[in-house]
């Protein structure tokens, strides 16, 4: 463990989060930075169907994932995939991307879009 020695006349107000962050970074010498190996893809789907997005990374785990929709984090989308089901016309054009992090790095996926098409096919009745 590394020890940081400062002159006694220095006063550094720090939060507990900053201390924990310093300790994690200081202890991450065996950490391999993340590299995205598979990016999410833009999709065109019919309304009321599902749209799925995924990202894969290489690097030291554990990794944390956070998906974003129009720059807002999706609270329940915290793994390597994100599914919107069912999609609606209101979802048309939304921008989707993920931020993945480990103890020593952060990776941001490509930003992709979801295009929703109106389902205009009439239902079929078979007798």
Buried (B, 14 or more C-beta within 10 A) or exposed (E): EEEEEEEEEEEEEEEEEEEEEEEEEEEBEEBBBBEBEEBBEBBEBBBEBEBEBBBBBBBBEEBEBBBBBEEEEBEEBEBBBBEBEEBEEEBBEBEBBBBBBBBBBEBBBEBBEBBBEEEEEEEEEEE
